[in-house]
Amino acid sequence: MDAALYTQDALVWARAAHADAWEKLEAQHGDKAADVFLSRLSSELESQGTLAVLRHGFKIVGAGGEYFSMLQAKPGSALNPETAALYDRNVLRVVQQVFYSHNNKNSIDLVLFVNGLPVATMELKTESTQSVHAAIKQYRKDRLPKDTVTHKPEPLLQFKSRCVVHFAVSTEEIFMTTRLAGDETYFLPFNPNGPRTAYFWETVLERDAWIRILSDFVHLEKTEKILPDGHKSLRVTIIFPRFHQWDAVIRLVECSRQEKAGHHYLIQHSAGSGKSNTIAWLAHHLSSLHDAQDSSVFDAVIVITDRTVLDSQLRDNVYQFQKTQGVVEAITNEEGAKSTKLRDALLGGKRIIVVTIQTFQPLLSKIADDEDLKHRNFAVIADEAHSSQTGSAAGALKKVLAKEGYDDEEVSIEDLIVSDLASRNQPRNVSFYAFTATPKSKTLELFGRPDTEGIKRPFHSYSMHQAIEEGFILDPLQNYLSYKVAYKLVQDGAERDGEEVLKNKASKALNKWVRLHAYNIAQKVKVIVEHYREHVAWRLDGEAKAMVVTSSREEVIRYKVAIDAYTSKRITTQ
C-alpha cells in the first residue's frame, strides 16, 4: 500500500537483469540491499515517473554506477541472444481486488504490474447488470488520487509516478484515462469499429503486445501555453494509444515486415483520429524494423508534412523510446533545394528524416538516379494535413493537375504526391504510407488495395462515423444551418424590360450575383460568426471548429475576407 509496488517481482527482476550491479549493492549494504533498492526505486518513481524508470532506469550509490532498468523491450532482431533472453524474464502479473488505501476500504478489480511496477488498473462491469459508464463513474467518484477526508495521496493512483493508464471495461465497451482527477477525469474510447471487448483480452493484453505498448507507444507529452498575464503554463500528459492508432501501426509494421520495400499503404483516418501521434509511432517502428532474416527493412524513414510541430514531436517521442540523440533530422525547403544535406542525411545513418512537399520531388529523383541510394530501401510517410500548397512546386503542377481533373480544387499535398507518383515509374526500393481523412478517387486508385471483389480500399480506416460516435468531432449533418436568401433585385418585385435570355443561364448568373454581393455576404457572416461564438466555440473543451460551405473558391475568398473584417471590427469595438 505505502509504495504501491509488487516488491517481490521488482527484486526478482533486479537480481536477474542486473546481477553484477546487485552483487556490488549487496557488498555495500549487506542484508539491507533490498530495502535500499526499493527505497531508491520508490523515490525515482516519484521524481522521474513510471515511464522514465521503465525505459531509462536509475542509479544507486554502491552499485558501481550501473543503471537498474526496469523493463526489457523486445529486441528488433535476434542478433543479440542475451537481450532476447532478458526479454523473456520480464515478469508480468495481474492482481485481483487490490485494496490500495489506508484511508478507506475501496478495492480495484484488477491491477497490472510489470517487473513489480503498477502500470494499469481496471474496473470491470457486465452489461447485463451495469454499463461501462458505471465504471467511469466509479473512477470519478471513488478512485481519487487524494483521500477526501485525510487529503493524503493514494500512491497507486498518482499521475505519472505509478499507473500510466486506467481502464473502464465492460463486456461491450472500453474507455481509458491516463490521469484521475475526480469529476474532471476525461475518458477516451478504446474500441475498434464495433462492440464487444474480446479483442482487449486476446490482443492488447497479450504479453508481447502489452510490453510493446509500454516500451514503444506510451509517452509523455509536454505542452507549453502562454497565459493572458504573460506567464507560461506547462501541462504534462501521458499519451496512451487509442485502439485504432495501435491497431493501424501494428498492422502496417507486420505487413511491411513481410512485404518489404516497394508497396503502397493508404491509411484513411478521420479528423479527430490523433493522426500526428500515429505518424510518429509508425515512423519510430519502421525505422527499427527487421525482417525474418534480421536485416533492416528500411535504411531510413522519410516523413512528408507541412506541420512544423510534427518534427519536434517526432524528436521527443523517439528519444523517449530509444535514448538516442540525432535520430530525427528535418530538411527545410532551402536546404533541400540548394545543398546536399538531404543526400547526406539519407546516406549518413539518419533513421527518420522530415521534409516538406517542396522537397519531395527532388527526393524521388535522388533516390531513383543516385547510384549510392539505388541500393537502399526507404519508407515514405505522407501526411496530407488538409493544407493548400503555394509556391513553385504547386505552380509547376497546376497545368498538369487541371488536365487530370483538379481544375476546381485547391492543390493539396495529396494532389502533388499522387500526380508525381503517377507520372513516373514506381521505385521498387520505396514504400509509401499515405495518411488522409478523405481520399480522392485518384488516391484510392494509386494507394488502395483491392478487396475480394477487386474494389480498391484503404489498408486501414478510422471513419468519420466512428469519430462522431466517440465524440472527437461533431456530426455536420446535425450541426449545420442552411441560409435561405430571400431577395429582391433593384426594384421590389418589379418586372424589368430588356433583352431575352435563356432562363437557366439567367438564373445561374442571377443567383451567383446575389450570393457574391458584399452586403449579402456581410449579413450572413454576422449570423455565422455570432452563432459560432454562442453555440459552437465552447464545445470539445474550447477546441470546436465550424465549417462554412460554399460553392466556389471565389466565394471562399470573399467569405474569408468578410469574416476577417467582421471579427477585427468586433474586437476593435469591444
Order of alpha helices (4+ residues) and beta strands (2+ residues): alpha-alpha-alpha-alpha-beta-beta-alpha-beta-beta-beta-alpha-beta-beta-beta-alpha-beta-beta-alpha-beta-alpha-beta-alpha-beta-alpha-alpha-beta-alpha-beta-alpha-alpha-beta-alpha-beta-beta-beta-alpha-alpha-alpha-alpha-alpha
